[in-house]
């Protein structure tokens, strides 16, 4: 089983831009912002 991609998501109305202070490229450790289920990169 591979990684989940944008094309695998059922819903297509996610936002794909990061809010200020939230870096979508940082993975592995929590950042200072809460999880946002409307941000596509956070869902992935």
ABEGO torsion letter per residue (X at the ends): XBBBBAAABABAABBABBBBGBBAABBGBBBABBBBAABAAAAX
